[in-house]
Amino acid sequence: MTALQDQPARTRFREELQMNFCVSAGAGAGKTTAIAGRVAEIAARDPDALPRLVVVTYTRSAAEELRLRSRSLLLRDPASAGLLPRFRQAFFGTIHSFCLKLVREFGAGLGIAPDTGLLEEDDDLWARYCESPMLDAVPLDPAALEEVTRFLSFDALLRLARKIGPAQAARLLASDTPDPRPPLDLSAALADDGGRSKETTRENQEMLRRFLADFSEGAAFLHIPVFDRGSASFLEACRLGMFPFAAWLDRQAARLAARLALGYRDYRREQRLMTYPDQIAWCRGLLDHPAILESLRARDWIILLDEAQDTDAAMFAILTELARPPGAAVGAWPDQPAAPGPRPATRAAAT
């Protein structure tokens, strides 16, 4: 049989267990076989490492396939049959199931009950949240709420909030930089002569004047006017004049919706229920507790990540932080070149 051109690289990946690797290869190139070979090598050389082994895949079926392939390779040597009890201690599963495992073990520090269940369909729970005192207790900026609800109903804010996951909500609220309302300057649009579209432009300008009068008088139920007819210069001047205010209004609405979304997260936690995004967000929250983080890092995880390109930034950050040395500042790597990265051990990622 002709040897594969990349056989030396495959051999290194399987046998050099004290090195970190990133494997990039197309579909059908044998990544699953390579990962299974590395797992079997770990088990054969260091059975005591198996309880620390974490093999993360994109789907449960992929995890089960990797488990079966790794075990089959291990059992090619009859002397390895005695390793099966230890092999069962290795983790094979999705990032969500791994995060759930950690949340159930350490979540008490975040106020999460160990028996918190998975919520896959939340129509009824969302309806109960919208009628609950917890919704009324969400800390919403009164000034921002007054501004936004002139253009957007509270029900519309709730619909927006339901689409926001806990991680996105946290990002929206991360900045505490003041965001004052910009001026609504439409003078250029109102002064436009209309060119060849004088009549249409004058009609548009009259709508703008009515809008500005209602806006300055504090009227409710407003709609930002949008024009698709009129002179090109009017349309451009209107777009430029309206954009800063419209963008600011969007930001305020997003931040209010994010507060409501986090209120719903807290309600789920109180009801002992979590969504898939909660599993990631709550696991990431564990890393912000120094004592918990150091306990997790002390386990010296052996992490192999399959289909790394399908792992989002929050998921990848969890695995990265677990693999970094004790005492390393969360989030410092890789942005800070001097910050320590994942420890050189039996860790690898395949894409």
Residue frames as qw, qx, qy, qz and C-alpha x, y, z in Angstrom:
[[0.000, 0.889, 0.458, 0.000, 0.00, 0.00, 0.00],
 [0.390, 0.528, -0.028, 0.754, 1.33, 3.44, -0.97],
 [0.356, -0.421, -0.486, 0.678, 2.13, 5.59, 2.04],
 [0.064, 0.924, 0.374, 0.048, 0.15, 8.81, 2.40],
 [0.436, 0.594, -0.108, 0.667, 2.11, 11.95, 1.61],
 [0.249, -0.691, 0.232, -0.637, 1.18, 13.44, 4.98],
 [0.850, -0.268, -0.453, 0.035, 1.84, 10.26, 6.96],
 [0.484, 0.100, -0.465, 0.735, 4.68, 11.86, 8.98],
 [0.224, -0.323, 0.139, -0.909, 2.28, 14.61, 10.11],
 [0.779, -0.323, -0.310, -0.439, -0.38, 12.03, 11.00],
 [0.778, -0.092, -0.523, 0.335, 2.16, 10.06, 13.01],
 [0.207, 0.222, -0.370, 0.878, 3.26, 13.18, 14.86],
 [0.487, -0.369, -0.047, -0.791, -0.34, 14.02, 15.73],
 [0.863, -0.270, -0.377, -0.198, -0.94, 10.54, 17.10],
 [0.835, -0.105, -0.379, 0.385, 2.30, 10.06, 18.98],
 [0.316, 0.262, -0.288, 0.865, 3.64, 13.46, 20.11],
 [0.390, -0.671, -0.627, -0.065, 1.38, 13.72, 23.12],
 [0.410, -0.581, -0.252, 0.657, 3.24, 16.57, 24.79],
 [0.143, -0.030, 0.324, 0.935, 2.57, 18.92, 21.87],
 [0.393, 0.578, 0.424, -0.575, -0.44, 21.08, 21.03],
 [0.265, 0.078, 0.722, 0.635, -1.72, 20.75, 17.47],
 [0.490, 0.521, 0.200, -0.669, -4.16, 22.44, 15.14],
 [0.399, 0.064, 0.831, 0.382, -5.15, 20.14, 12.28],
 [0.447, 0.550, 0.023, -0.706, -6.66, 21.66, 9.15],
 [0.146, -0.075, 0.902, 0.400, -7.92, 19.24, 6.49],
 [0.486, 0.022, -0.337, -0.806, -10.85, 18.84, 4.14],
 [0.820, -0.067, 0.282, -0.493, -13.80, 16.51, 4.52],
 [0.976, 0.203, -0.046, -0.071, -12.89, 12.84, 4.19],
 [0.362, 0.715, -0.546, 0.245, -9.20, 13.41, 4.94],
 [0.748, -0.097, -0.622, 0.210, -9.33, 11.26, 8.08],
 [0.092, -0.559, 0.369, -0.737, -9.56, 13.76, 10.93],
 [0.804, -0.389, 0.071, -0.444, -11.87, 11.49, 12.93],
 [0.951, 0.054, -0.249, 0.177, -9.50, 8.57, 12.50],
 [0.430, 0.475, -0.396, 0.658, -6.58, 10.76, 13.55],
 [0.387, -0.547, 0.294, -0.682, -8.35, 11.94, 16.70],
 [0.941, -0.239, -0.039, -0.236, -9.36, 8.39, 17.59],
 [0.826, 0.245, -0.341, 0.375, -5.75, 7.31, 17.14],
 [0.126, 0.531, -0.413, 0.729, -4.51, 10.03, 19.48],
 [0.672, -0.456, 0.163, -0.560, -7.12, 9.10, 22.10],
 [0.984, -0.059, -0.168, -0.004, -6.11, 5.44, 21.91],
 [0.605, 0.400, -0.402, 0.559, -2.45, 6.43, 22.26],
 [0.227, -0.566, 0.346, -0.713, -3.23, 8.51, 25.36],
 [0.859, -0.324, 0.060, -0.391, -5.16, 5.64, 26.90],
 [0.941, 0.114, -0.257, 0.186, -2.42, 3.10, 26.19],
 [0.486, 0.426, -0.390, 0.656, 0.43, 5.25, 27.46],
 [0.014, 0.143, -0.507, 0.850, -1.21, 6.96, 30.44],
 [0.318, -0.482, -0.788, -0.213, -4.47, 5.35, 31.62],
 [0.278, -0.522, -0.513, 0.622, -4.50, 7.70, 34.62],
 [0.017, -0.166, 0.164, 0.972, -5.02, 10.59, 32.19],
 [0.082, -0.374, -0.805, -0.454, -8.38, 9.28, 30.97],
 [0.152, -0.723, -0.613, 0.280, -10.53, 10.98, 33.65],
 [0.130, -0.637, 0.022, 0.759, -8.99, 14.27, 32.49],
 [0.215, 0.040, 0.688, 0.692, -9.65, 13.61, 28.80],
 [0.370, 0.619, 0.384, -0.577, -12.30, 15.83, 27.16],
 [0.247, 0.082, 0.708, 0.656, -13.18, 15.18, 23.53],
 [0.297, 0.566, 0.333, -0.693, -15.58, 17.86, 22.29],
 [0.252, 0.197, 0.758, 0.568, -17.50, 17.40, 19.07],
 [0.227, -0.051, -0.189, -0.954, -20.20, 19.29, 17.20],
 [0.733, -0.176, -0.261, -0.603, -22.96, 16.66, 17.56],
 [0.701, -0.359, 0.536, -0.305, -23.79, 13.81, 19.92],
 [0.955, 0.277, 0.102, -0.040, -23.59, 11.32, 17.04],
 [0.519, 0.699, -0.402, 0.283, -20.07, 12.50, 16.19],
 [0.313, -0.624, 0.597, -0.396, -19.09, 12.11, 19.85],
 [0.880, -0.111, 0.403, -0.225, -20.40, 8.56, 19.93],
 [0.851, 0.504, -0.116, 0.092, -18.56, 7.71, 16.71],
 [0.232, 0.728, -0.535, 0.362, -15.30, 9.01, 18.17],
 [0.588, -0.459, 0.556, -0.367, -15.85, 7.06, 21.36],
 [0.954, 0.118, 0.246, -0.122, -16.48, 3.80, 19.45],
 [0.705, 0.632, -0.251, 0.199, -13.55, 4.29, 17.08],
 [0.032, -0.722, 0.577, -0.380, -11.17, 5.12, 19.91],
 [0.733, -0.313, 0.521, -0.306, -12.26, 2.09, 21.91],
 [0.943, 0.324, 0.068, -0.036, -11.93, -0.18, 18.87],
 [0.488, 0.706, -0.424, 0.287, -8.38, 1.01, 18.28],
 [0.320, -0.617, 0.595, -0.403, -7.54, 0.51, 21.93],
 [0.845, -0.130, 0.443, -0.269, -8.88, -3.05, 21.93],
 [0.760, 0.541, -0.357, -0.048, -6.70, -4.11, 19.00],
 [0.262, 0.432, -0.766, 0.397, -4.17, -4.87, 21.72],
 [0.689, -0.398, -0.588, -0.143, -5.71, -7.60, 23.92],
 [0.502, -0.152, -0.519, 0.675, -3.61, -6.35, 26.83],
 [0.051, -0.167, 0.065, -0.983, -5.61, -3.10, 26.77],
 [0.441, -0.473, -0.671, -0.362, -8.93, -4.73, 27.66],
 [0.483, -0.473, -0.568, 0.468, -8.34, -3.91, 31.31],
 [0.167, -0.067, -0.045, 0.983, -8.34, -0.21, 30.45],
 [0.149, -0.505, -0.639, -0.561, -12.04, -0.11, 29.55],
 [0.365, -0.735, -0.527, 0.219, -13.25, 0.93, 33.04],
 [0.322, -0.501, 0.004, 0.803, -10.84, 3.88, 32.94],
 [0.147, 0.156, 0.559, 0.801, -11.78, 4.62, 29.33],
 [0.155, -0.686, -0.677, -0.218, -15.41, 5.13, 30.38],
 [0.338, -0.705, -0.294, 0.549, -14.26, 8.02, 32.59],
 [0.255, -0.078, 0.330, 0.905, -13.19, 10.05, 29.56],
 [0.342, 0.620, 0.370, -0.601, -15.66, 12.66, 28.33],
 [0.186, 0.127, 0.682, 0.695, -16.98, 12.47, 24.76],
 [0.115, 0.724, 0.655, -0.182, -19.75, 14.94, 23.91],
 [0.250, 0.774, 0.264, 0.518, -20.80, 18.35, 22.67],
 [0.226, 0.279, -0.320, 0.877, -19.60, 21.62, 24.11],
 [0.509, -0.467, -0.071, -0.719, -23.09, 22.12, 25.53],
 [0.882, -0.332, -0.325, -0.075, -23.04, 18.82, 27.40],
 [0.643, 0.077, -0.394, 0.652, -19.54, 19.55, 28.72],
 [0.049, -0.387, 0.174, -0.904, -20.62, 23.00, 29.92],
 [0.708, -0.444, -0.218, -0.504, -23.71, 21.46, 31.52],
 [0.837, -0.152, -0.446, 0.279, -21.48, 19.03, 33.39],
 [0.403, 0.143, -0.340, 0.838, -19.40, 21.89, 34.80],
 [0.307, -0.427, -0.026, -0.850, -22.41, 24.07, 35.60],
 [0.800, -0.411, -0.332, -0.284, -24.08, 21.27, 37.54],
 [0.770, -0.126, -0.412, 0.470, -20.88, 20.69, 39.49],
 [0.390, -0.097, -0.231, 0.886, -19.95, 24.29, 40.24],
 [0.058, -0.551, -0.422, -0.718, -23.12, 26.26, 39.50],
 [0.452, -0.697, -0.517, 0.207, -24.09, 26.70, 43.14],
 [0.405, -0.339, -0.054, 0.848, -21.65, 29.62, 43.16],
 [0.050, -0.097, -0.374, -0.921, -23.85, 31.28, 40.53],
 [0.476, 0.116, 0.419, -0.765, -27.09, 30.40, 42.27],
 [0.639, 0.200, -0.536, -0.514, -27.85, 27.53, 39.88],
 [0.786, -0.251, 0.445, -0.348, -29.49, 24.49, 41.42],
 [0.220, -0.337, 0.881, 0.248, -27.83, 21.13, 40.59],
 [0.416, 0.341, 0.843, -0.012, -31.17, 19.76, 39.36],
 [0.300, 0.605, -0.069, -0.735, -31.69, 22.57, 36.84],
 [0.683, 0.292, 0.662, 0.107, -33.27, 21.04, 33.74],
 [0.228, -0.057, 0.529, 0.816, -32.99, 21.76, 30.02],
 [0.391, 0.630, 0.377, -0.555, -35.60, 24.04, 28.48],
 [0.359, 0.055, 0.695, 0.621, -36.12, 23.28, 24.79],
 [0.046, -0.582, -0.561, -0.587, -39.51, 24.93, 24.22],
 [0.246, -0.214, -0.483, 0.813, -40.16, 28.08, 26.22],
 [0.159, -0.483, -0.426, -0.748, -43.44, 29.56, 24.98],
 [0.565, -0.670, -0.467, -0.116, -45.23, 28.93, 28.27],
 [0.617, -0.407, -0.245, 0.627, -42.29, 30.02, 30.41],
 [0.235, 0.162, 0.154, 0.946, -41.87, 33.24, 28.44],
 [0.317, -0.602, -0.441, -0.585, -45.55, 34.03, 28.87],
 [0.645, -0.631, -0.395, 0.173, -45.26, 33.49, 32.63],
 [0.526, -0.163, -0.085, 0.831, -42.18, 35.73, 32.78],
 [0.045, 0.371, 0.284, 0.883, -44.05, 38.52, 31.00],
 [0.507, -0.648, -0.348, -0.450, -46.72, 38.36, 33.72],
 [0.750, -0.334, -0.429, 0.377, -44.32, 37.94, 36.63],
 [0.311, -0.939, -0.018, 0.148, -43.06, 40.47, 39.19],
 [0.677, -0.298, 0.330, 0.586, -39.52, 39.73, 37.94],
 [0.415, 0.541, 0.404, 0.610, -40.30, 41.56, 34.70],
 [0.152, -0.941, -0.201, -0.227, -41.48, 44.60, 36.65],
 [0.614, -0.730, 0.134, 0.269, -38.28, 44.48, 38.71],
 [0.751, 0.265, 0.191, 0.574, -35.91, 44.63, 35.71],
 [0.262, -0.698, -0.051, 0.665, -33.78, 47.81, 36.12],
 [0.490, 0.581, 0.435, 0.483, -34.59, 49.84, 33.01],
 [0.258, -0.134, -0.031, 0.956, -33.19, 53.34, 32.48],
 [0.226, 0.688, 0.577, -0.377, -36.31, 55.56, 32.76],
 [0.147, 0.704, -0.195, -0.666, -34.99, 58.19, 30.36],
 [0.012, 0.249, -0.836, -0.490, -34.05, 55.64, 27.72],
 [0.177, 0.373, 0.909, -0.052, -37.36, 53.84, 28.16],
 [0.239, 0.733, 0.334, -0.543, -39.28, 57.08, 27.69],
 [0.141, 0.594, -0.463, -0.642, -37.36, 57.92, 24.51],
 [0.031, -0.114, 0.934, 0.336, -37.60, 54.46, 22.98],
 [0.184, 0.438, 0.867, -0.147, -41.26, 53.84, 23.72],
 [0.296, 0.627, 0.046, -0.719, -42.17, 56.96, 21.75],
 [0.408, 0.484, -0.579, -0.514, -41.21, 54.93, 18.69],
 [0.460, 0.107, -0.878, -0.074, -41.45, 51.33, 19.84],
 [0.726, -0.481, -0.106, -0.479, -44.11, 49.68, 21.99],
 [0.418, -0.538, 0.684, -0.261, -43.13, 47.80, 25.12],
 [0.912, 0.124, 0.362, -0.149, -44.49, 44.62, 23.52],
 [0.709, 0.667, -0.201, 0.112, -42.09, 45.17, 20.62],
 [0.040, -0.730, 0.622, -0.280, -39.24, 45.55, 23.13],
 [0.731, -0.247, 0.586, -0.248, -40.25, 42.24, 24.68],
 [0.906, 0.405, 0.116, -0.038, -40.26, 40.55, 21.26],
 [0.430, 0.762, -0.430, 0.221, -36.76, 41.89, 20.67],
 [0.370, -0.608, 0.627, -0.318, -35.62, 40.73, 24.11],
 [0.909, -0.035, 0.368, -0.191, -36.77, 37.20, 23.42],
 [0.821, 0.549, -0.108, 0.118, -34.38, 36.99, 20.47],
 [0.150, 0.786, -0.504, 0.327, -31.34, 38.03, 22.55],
 [0.860, -0.136, -0.456, 0.186, -29.28, 35.32, 24.21],
 [0.589, -0.777, -0.078, 0.208, -27.48, 35.86, 27.53],
 [0.658, -0.175, 0.209, 0.702, -24.04, 36.26, 25.95],
 [0.249, 0.530, 0.362, 0.725, -25.27, 38.83, 23.43],
 [0.336, -0.875, -0.289, -0.194, -27.12, 40.68, 26.20],
 [0.665, -0.595, 0.007, 0.452, -23.94, 40.86, 28.26],
 [0.522, 0.109, 0.297, 0.792, -22.03, 42.27, 25.27],
 [0.029, 0.732, 0.394, 0.556, -24.70, 44.90, 24.66],
 [0.458, -0.868, -0.141, -0.132, -24.45, 46.04, 28.27],
 [0.813, -0.122, -0.132, 0.554, -20.65, 45.78, 28.59],
 [0.337, 0.324, -0.010, 0.884, -19.97, 49.44, 27.84],
 [0.233, -0.746, -0.514, 0.353, -20.87, 52.08, 30.40],
 [0.276, -0.032, 0.186, 0.943, -19.72, 54.97, 28.18],
 [0.278, 0.560, 0.375, -0.684, -22.31, 57.79, 28.13],
 [0.260, 0.257, 0.737, 0.569, -24.38, 57.76, 24.94],
 [0.180, 0.480, 0.294, -0.807, -26.19, 61.12, 24.74],
 [0.547, 0.628, 0.554, -0.019, -28.93, 61.63, 22.20],
 [0.374, -0.035, 0.353, 0.857, -27.54, 63.24, 19.04],
 [0.287, 0.455, 0.109, -0.836, -29.28, 66.25, 17.49],
 [0.531, 0.464, 0.698, 0.119, -31.91, 65.56, 14.87],
 [0.001, 0.602, -0.197, -0.774, -30.70, 67.97, 12.18],
 [0.531, 0.431, 0.692, 0.230, -32.79, 67.81, 9.01],
 [0.092, 0.784, 0.028, -0.613, -32.20, 71.41, 7.91],
 [0.068, -0.363, 0.680, 0.634, -30.42, 70.37, 4.72],
 [0.140, 0.319, 0.910, 0.224, -33.30, 68.13, 3.69],
 [0.109, 0.770, 0.536, -0.327, -35.84, 70.85, 4.45],
 [0.021, 0.750, -0.180, -0.635, -33.84, 73.39, 2.40],
 [0.400, -0.017, 0.769, 0.499, -33.50, 71.15, -0.66],
 [0.333, 0.360, -0.143, -0.860, -35.01, 72.73, -3.81],
 [0.761, 0.248, 0.512, -0.312, -36.25, 69.39, -5.12],
 [0.179, -0.289, 0.730, 0.593, -34.62, 69.64, -8.54],
 [0.345, -0.014, -0.662, -0.665, -36.79, 67.80, -11.05],
 [0.417, -0.389, -0.821, -0.006, -38.89, 66.31, -8.24],
 [0.046, -0.284, 0.255, -0.923, -40.06, 69.56, -6.70],
 [0.649, -0.346, -0.173, -0.655, -43.64, 68.48, -5.95],
 [0.864, -0.197, -0.461, 0.053, -42.70, 65.14, -4.38],
 [0.494, 0.126, -0.458, 0.728, -39.87, 66.76, -2.41],
 [0.236, -0.367, 0.142, -0.889, -42.21, 69.47, -1.08],
 [0.804, -0.337, -0.283, -0.399, -44.65, 66.78, 0.06],
 [0.797, -0.065, -0.476, 0.365, -41.82, 64.95, 1.79],
 [0.244, 0.269, -0.344, 0.866, -40.64, 68.15, 3.43],
 [0.509, -0.431, -0.030, -0.744, -44.12, 68.81, 4.78],
 [0.890, -0.265, -0.365, -0.061, -44.14, 65.30, 6.32],
 [0.616, 0.113, -0.432, 0.649, -40.73, 66.04, 7.85],
 [0.089, -0.407, 0.198, -0.887, -42.00, 69.30, 9.38],
 [0.739, -0.410, -0.157, -0.511, -44.97, 67.52, 10.94],
 [0.871, -0.108, -0.417, 0.234, -42.69, 64.81, 12.29],
 [0.418, 0.226, -0.377, 0.795, -40.30, 67.35, 13.79],
 [0.353, -0.457, 0.072, -0.814, -43.17, 69.29, 15.36],
 [0.869, -0.342, -0.247, -0.259, -44.59, 66.13, 16.93],
 [0.781, 0.046, -0.424, 0.457, -41.13, 65.11, 18.09],
 [0.199, 0.328, -0.321, 0.866, -40.38, 68.46, 19.73],
 [0.525, -0.417, 0.018, -0.741, -43.80, 68.48, 21.46],
 [0.246, -0.279, 0.854, -0.362, -43.14, 65.08, 23.04],
 [0.804, 0.110, -0.107, -0.575, -45.80, 63.18, 21.08],
 [0.557, -0.232, 0.796, -0.052, -45.98, 59.41, 21.40],
 [0.744, 0.358, 0.565, -0.009, -46.47, 56.66, 18.80],
 [0.221, 0.807, -0.319, -0.446, -44.03, 58.25, 16.38],
 [0.891, 0.207, 0.323, 0.241, -42.56, 56.63, 13.28],
 [0.287, -0.543, 0.389, 0.687, -39.30, 57.73, 11.75],
 [0.651, 0.660, 0.082, -0.367, -40.27, 58.83, 8.22],
 [0.536, -0.192, 0.678, 0.464, -38.69, 56.89, 5.37],
 [0.493, 0.709, -0.016, -0.504, -38.78, 58.25, 1.82],
 [0.651, -0.017, 0.644, 0.402, -38.10, 56.45, -1.43],
 [0.402, 0.686, 0.435, 0.422, -39.21, 59.23, -3.78],
 [0.146, -0.963, -0.026, 0.227, -38.03, 62.78, -4.25],
 [0.425, 0.821, -0.369, 0.096, -34.81, 64.38, -5.43],
 [0.846, 0.078, -0.404, 0.340, -31.60, 62.44, -4.89],
 [0.228, 0.414, -0.398, 0.786, -30.15, 65.35, -2.91],
 [0.578, -0.454, 0.115, -0.668, -33.20, 65.41, -0.61],
 [0.951, -0.165, -0.240, -0.110, -33.10, 61.66, -0.02],
 [0.701, 0.206, -0.422, 0.538, -29.38, 61.77, 0.78],
 [0.028, -0.462, 0.321, -0.826, -29.73, 64.80, 3.07],
 [0.747, -0.399, -0.011, -0.532, -32.62, 63.13, 4.88],
 [0.930, -0.041, -0.341, 0.130, -30.65, 59.90, 5.30],
 [0.507, 0.294, -0.416, 0.696, -27.60, 61.71, 6.66],
 [0.239, -0.467, 0.225, -0.821, -29.66, 63.89, 8.98],
 [0.823, -0.328, -0.058, -0.459, -31.73, 61.02, 10.36],
 [0.808, 0.164, -0.549, 0.141, -29.04, 58.35, 10.67],
 [0.207, 0.326, -0.655, 0.650, -27.27, 59.49, 13.90],
 [0.522, -0.208, 0.348, -0.750, -30.57, 59.69, 15.78],
 [0.900, 0.047, -0.225, -0.370, -31.93, 56.42, 14.35],
 [0.664, 0.261, -0.642, 0.281, -28.69, 54.59, 15.20],
 [0.053, -0.297, 0.601, -0.740, -28.78, 56.00, 18.73],
 [0.719, -0.122, 0.126, -0.672, -32.40, 54.93, 19.12],
 [0.871, 0.142, -0.457, -0.110, -31.48, 51.41, 17.97],
 [0.402, 0.296, -0.697, 0.515, -28.71, 51.25, 20.57],
 [0.342, -0.240, 0.463, -0.781, -31.05, 52.37, 23.35],
 [0.855, -0.014, -0.092, -0.510, -33.68, 49.81, 22.33],
 [0.768, 0.230, -0.589, 0.102, -31.06, 47.05, 22.18],
 [0.170, 0.291, -0.687, 0.644, -29.78, 47.87, 25.65],
 [0.581, -0.156, 0.301, -0.740, -33.29, 47.93, 27.12],
 [0.901, 0.103, -0.277, -0.317, -34.08, 44.61, 25.42],
 [0.553, 0.318, -0.698, 0.325, -30.81, 43.19, 26.76],
 [0.211, -0.268, 0.601, -0.723, -31.88, 44.10, 30.31],
 [0.796, -0.004, 0.105, -0.596, -35.20, 42.36, 29.74],
 [0.814, 0.273, -0.509, -0.071, -33.39, 39.33, 28.28],
 [0.295, 0.301, -0.753, 0.506, -31.17, 39.04, 31.35],
 [0.507, -0.172, 0.411, -0.738, -34.25, 39.33, 33.51],
 [0.897, 0.113, -0.177, -0.389, -35.66, 36.34, 31.64],
 [0.595, 0.337, -0.687, 0.245, -32.40, 34.48, 32.21],
 [0.087, -0.264, 0.679, -0.679, -32.73, 35.12, 35.95],
 [0.740, -0.031, 0.156, -0.654, -36.34, 33.96, 35.81],
 [0.843, 0.222, -0.473, -0.132, -35.26, 30.72, 34.12],
 [0.342, 0.320, -0.746, 0.473, -32.66, 30.22, 36.82],
 [0.402, -0.186, 0.498, -0.746, -35.28, 30.75, 39.52],
 [0.859, 0.107, 0.020, -0.500, -37.51, 28.20, 37.78],
 [0.586, -0.365, 0.713, 0.119, -34.56, 25.76, 37.61],
 [0.769, 0.516, 0.367, 0.087, -34.51, 25.69, 33.83],
 [0.219, -0.633, 0.401, 0.624, -31.80, 26.53, 31.31],
 [0.733, 0.652, 0.007, -0.193, -31.53, 26.88, 27.55],
 [0.876, 0.191, 0.053, 0.439, -28.60, 25.77, 25.39],
 [0.297, 0.721, -0.139, 0.610, -27.22, 29.34, 25.30],
 [0.556, -0.757, 0.165, -0.299, -27.54, 29.43, 29.12],
 [0.954, -0.197, 0.057, 0.220, -25.26, 26.41, 29.38],
 [0.645, 0.406, -0.035, 0.646, -22.52, 28.31, 27.54],
 [0.049, -0.771, 0.076, -0.630, -23.10, 31.64, 29.29],
 [0.714, -0.659, 0.098, -0.218, -23.29, 30.14, 32.79],
 [0.920, -0.074, 0.017, 0.385, -20.20, 28.01, 32.20],
 [0.445, 0.557, -0.063, 0.698, -18.37, 31.10, 30.99],
 [0.360, -0.798, 0.048, -0.480, -19.57, 32.83, 34.17],
 [0.899, -0.404, -0.063, 0.155, -17.80, 30.17, 36.25],
 [0.725, 0.253, -0.072, 0.636, -14.48, 31.44, 34.91],
 [0.006, 0.734, -0.062, 0.676, -15.08, 34.85, 36.50],
 [0.721, -0.657, 0.095, -0.198, -14.89, 33.24, 39.96],
 [0.204, 0.709, -0.666, 0.112, -11.16, 32.87, 40.74],
 [0.484, -0.321, 0.769, -0.268, -11.59, 29.98, 43.17],
 [0.844, 0.312, 0.376, -0.222, -13.74, 27.99, 40.73],
 [0.598, 0.745, -0.288, -0.071, -11.43, 28.76, 37.82],
 [0.001, 0.639, -0.756, 0.142, -8.37, 27.58, 39.72],
 [0.673, -0.091, 0.684, -0.265, -10.18, 24.39, 40.77],
 [0.825, 0.513, 0.165, -0.171, -11.02, 23.70, 37.14],
 [0.440, 0.771, -0.458, 0.028, -7.52, 24.44, 35.86],
 [0.353, -0.545, 0.736, -0.192, -6.02, 22.25, 38.56],
 [0.881, 0.120, 0.417, -0.191, -7.60, 19.24, 36.87],
 [0.180, -0.495, 0.681, 0.509, -5.11, 19.64, 34.03],
 [0.760, 0.442, 0.331, -0.342, -7.63, 18.85, 31.32],
 [0.319, -0.149, 0.743, 0.569, -6.61, 17.05, 28.13],
 [0.473, 0.613, 0.304, -0.556, -8.80, 18.72, 25.49],
 [0.261, 0.017, 0.740, 0.620, -9.36, 17.60, 21.92],
 [0.385, 0.551, 0.266, -0.691, -11.77, 19.74, 19.91],
 [0.401, 0.243, 0.770, 0.434, -13.31, 18.36, 16.71],
 [0.169, 0.711, 0.522, 0.440, -14.77, 20.71, 14.06],
 [0.351, -0.424, -0.276, 0.788, -13.23, 23.76, 15.69],
 [0.039, 0.131, 0.337, 0.932, -14.52, 26.01, 12.89],
 [0.393, -0.541, -0.583, -0.461, -18.07, 25.43, 14.20],
 [0.519, -0.506, -0.507, 0.466, -17.14, 26.54, 17.72],
 [0.065, 0.905, 0.153, 0.393, -18.04, 30.16, 18.44],
 [0.246, 0.614, -0.420, 0.622, -15.86, 32.58, 20.38],
 [0.562, -0.542, 0.317, -0.539, -17.55, 32.03, 23.76],
 [0.993, -0.087, 0.008, -0.076, -17.30, 28.24, 23.47],
 [0.750, 0.416, -0.289, 0.425, -13.67, 28.38, 22.35],
 [0.043, -0.691, 0.385, -0.611, -12.82, 30.77, 25.20],
 [0.808, -0.447, 0.202, -0.327, -14.13, 28.29, 27.78],
 [0.980, 0.071, -0.034, 0.185, -11.95, 25.47, 26.46],
 [0.496, 0.613, -0.273, 0.550, -8.96, 27.78, 26.10],
 [0.283, -0.701, 0.342, -0.557, -9.21, 29.14, 29.64],
 [0.919, -0.329, 0.143, -0.164, -9.51, 25.64, 31.12],
 [0.919, 0.215, -0.055, 0.327, -6.32, 24.62, 29.34],
 [0.242, 0.775, -0.282, 0.511, -4.28, 27.64, 30.48],
 [0.521, 0.045, -0.671, 0.525, -2.01, 27.44, 33.54],
 [0.405, -0.722, -0.511, 0.232, -3.18, 28.33, 37.06],
 [0.325, -0.617, -0.095, 0.710, -3.04, 32.04, 37.78],
 [0.258, 0.152, 0.498, 0.814, -3.32, 33.12, 34.15],
 [0.235, 0.347, 0.238, -0.876, -5.53, 36.20, 33.74],
 [0.490, 0.493, 0.719, -0.033, -8.83, 35.38, 32.03],
 [0.442, 0.853, 0.272, -0.054, -9.04, 36.78, 28.52],
 [0.211, -0.806, 0.359, 0.421, -5.40, 37.88, 28.31],
 [0.270, -0.246, 0.807, 0.464, -4.45, 35.27, 25.71],
 [0.759, 0.109, 0.205, 0.608, -4.04, 35.54, 22.73],
 [0.164, 0.951, 0.157, 0.211, -4.44, 39.33, 22.64],
 [0.268, -0.885, 0.381, -0.012, -1.43, 39.87, 24.92],
 [0.717, 0.476, -0.507, 0.041, 1.64, 38.18, 23.40],
 [0.106, 0.457, -0.754, 0.460, 3.31, 37.71, 26.79],
 [0.710, -0.220, 0.327, -0.584, 0.26, 36.01, 28.33],
 [0.224, -0.212, 0.949, 0.060, 0.57, 32.22, 28.76],
 [0.626, 0.103, -0.426, -0.646, -1.49, 30.17, 26.34],
 [0.946, -0.169, -0.068, -0.268, -2.77, 26.60, 26.71],
 [0.517, -0.594, 0.614, 0.045, -0.33, 24.37, 28.53],
 [0.481, 0.459, -0.686, -0.297, 1.73, 22.12, 26.23],
 [0.470, -0.123, 0.834, -0.262, 0.26, 18.70, 26.84],
 [0.202, 0.197, 0.907, 0.311, -2.08, 16.30, 25.10],
 [0.306, 0.660, 0.384, -0.568, -4.35, 18.98, 23.67],
 [0.232, -0.006, 0.661, 0.714, -5.38, 19.40, 20.06],
 [0.466, 0.537, 0.282, -0.644, -7.98, 20.96, 17.79],
 [0.356, 0.108, 0.785, 0.495, -9.18, 19.65, 14.43],
 [0.356, 0.554, 0.123, -0.742, -10.98, 21.69, 11.80]]
